[in-house]
Amino acid sequence: MITNEILYLAQEGNAVTAIADFVRDWPNMWPSLWLGTMDTVYMVWWATVFSILFGLPLGVLLVATDKGGLIPAPAARAVLSGIVNVGRSLPFIVLMVAVLTLTRFLVGTTLGPTAAIVPLSIGAIPFFARLVETALREVDRGVVEAAHAMGTRKFTIVGKVLLPEAMPGLIAGLVMTVVTLISYSAMAGAIGGGGLGDLAIREGYQRFNDHYLWATVILLVVIVQVAQSLGDLLVRRLSRR
């Protein structure tokens, strides 16, 4: 019994010492952590922009070309759906390696945050497209049919009816995409993509510095929580409207 108590106190003391050492090292780590955080935000921001630019129209087309949609085209939808399924089925670490040639062609390098935006965008576009499709399918078909009966043009129905009615679901899907991109950006560090993932691998794993590992995990959790909280707040406000 006494031996167990001594071991417990020793372990507790080691934990307190480890936390104290981590707090003491924080000022020395902060410049690198700040740079890694900014790189992560930079990658996620631009990948999100490209996901919206390409994923939103793709999701709209998946719904519009479906049977009973605004422009029924089963063959075209089958092709689009197949492309989306292929994009979603590839593990991100495999996708990053598979598009290295394309990345080099587009940005001139395969290293750094800018290069990581290419696989991040390619991985997120089909993911967001499916979420857009799901959100649009939840719109009451009666509203769409009423607009169509009044002679509203199909393009106008998409812009004035479908998208506004599905906006809470679209924002929720976008938030989910951003959270996924944050995790993807951490994996991008495995091939020199920069950001907190790269810092965790170089300084934490390869140099056996647990403090960097803890710090990067904490910062990634904070970024995810901020993104999720802001997204949830926006969804609630749009839902009330």
N, C-alpha and C positions, 0 to 999 in steps of 0.2 A: 504493500500500500504506500509506504513512504517513498519507495523507489519510483512508483508511478507519479506521485505528486512532484517529485524532483524533476522527472522528465517533462512533465506538463509545464512546470514553471520555466524550465530551460527553453522549451519550444516557444512559450509565450514571450520570453525575453528575446529570443532570436527574431521573432516576428516584429516586435517593437523596434529592435535595432535595425532591421531591414527597412522598415517604414521611415525611420529617422534618416538612414543613409539615402533613401530615395528622395526625401524632401531636401536634404542637403545638396544632392547632385542636380536638382531641378534647374537652378539658375545656369549651370554649365550646359545642360542639355537644351535649354529653351531656344537658343538661336537656331539650332538644327531642327528642333520640333516645329518652330514657327515656319521655317522654310518648307518643311514637309507638309504642314497643314495647308499652306497657301498653294502648293503644287497639287494637293489633293482636291482642294476647292476648285482650282483652275481646270483640272481634268474633268471633274464631275459637272461643272457648269457648262462647259462646251459640249460634252457628250449629251447632256440633257437638252441643250439647244438643238443639236442635230437629231436627237430622238424625236423631238416635237415636230421639226421640219419634215422629217421623212416618215416617222411612225404614225403621226396623226392622219395624213392623207392615206396611208396604207390601211389603217384601221377602218377609215371611212369607206374605202373601196371594197374591203372585205364584206361590209354590211350592204353597200349599195348594189354590188354585183351578185349577191346571194338570191336564191329563189324568192320571189316576192319583194325584192328590193326595188330601189328607184330605177336602176338600170340592170335588170337581170342578165347575167352572163355567166352561166355555170362553168364554162371552160376557163374563162379568165380568172374566176374566183378559185378554181382548183389549182391553177398555176400559182396565184398569189399565196394561197393557203400553204401550198407545198414549200414555197420559198421561206415563209414565216416559220414553218415547222422545222425546216433544216436549220435555220438560224438559231432557233430556241433549243435545239437538241444538242448542239455542240457545247461541251464544257468550255468555260471561258479561257482556261489556261491553254487548251488545245487551239482555240480560236486565235489567241494572240500569236502563237507560233505559225499558224496557217496563213495569216495575213501579213507576215513580216515583209514579203516582197511588195505588197500593195502599200504598206505603211512607208517603206523606203521610197517608193515611187511618188507618193503624195506629199510627204514632208521632208524627204531627203535623208532621213535617219530612222533608226529603229529604237533609239534610246531617248529617254527624257519624257517629261509630261506631255509635250505636244505630240510625240509619236504615239503615246498611249491613248490619246483621244480617238485614234482610228479604230482599234479593236473595241474600245469601250462603246463607241457609237454603233458599230456593226452588231455588237452583242445586245445593245439596249433597244435598237429600233424594232426588231420583231417582237421583243418582250412587251414594249409599250403598245405596239400595234394590236396585239391580242387584248390588252386591257382596254384599249379604245373600242375595239369591237364589242367587248362585253358590256361596256358602259352604254354604247349606242343601242344595243339590243334591249336594254332595260327601259328605253323611252316608250311611252304609251303609243301603240300603233294608231290609235284613234286620232291623236294629235297630228300625226304625219298624214293620215288619210284625209283629214279635214282640210289641211293646207293644200294637199294635192287636188281635192275636189274644188277648191276655190280658184284653181288655175295657176297656183304658184309654181314657178319654175323649179326644176329639180335642184339646181345649184343653190337657189335661194332657200329651199327647204332644208338643205344641209346646213347652211350658214345661219339661218334665222330660226330654225325649229330644232333639228337634231342636236346640234352642238350645244346651244343654250340649255336645252332640256336635260342633256346628259352632263352638264358642267360639273356638278358635285362628284359624279363617278369618274369623270376625266381627271379631275384634280387628285382624287384619291389614287387613281392609277399612276399619275405622274409622281406622286410622293413615293409610291412603292418602287417606281423605276429609279428615283434618286437614291433611295436606300440601297437598292441592288447595285447601282453604279458605285456607291461608296465601298461596298464589299469588293466589287470588281477592281476598283482602283488600288485596293490593298494588294490584290493578287498580281496586279501589273508590276509591282515591285520585284517580282520574281525574275523578270527579264529586263530589269533596269528601267522601269517606267517612271521612276521618281515617286514622290509623295511619301506618305507615312508608311506604306507597305515596304517601300525600298529602304527606308530608314530602319524599320524593324528588322529586316533581313540583314542589312550590312552591319549596323551597329549592335543590334540585339542578338541575332542568331549567330552570325559568323564570328563576332568578337565576344560572345558569351556575356553580354551586358544585359542582365535582366531588367535593369532600370529603364532602358530604352524600350524594351518590350512592354513593360507596364505602362509607360508614358504613351506609347502609340495606341495601345488598346484603350486607354482612358480617353484620349483625344478623338478616336474614331467613334466611341460610344457617345461622346458629347455631340459630335457632328450629326450623328444619326438622330439623337434625341431632339436636337434643334430643328432639323429638317422635318421630322415626323410631327412635332408639336405645331410648327407653323402650318404644315399641310392640314392637320386635323382642324385647326382654328379656321382656316379658309374654307374647308369643306362644310363646317357647321354653319358659317355665315351664308354660304351659297345655298345650303339646304333650307334655311329659314326663308330666304327670298323665294 
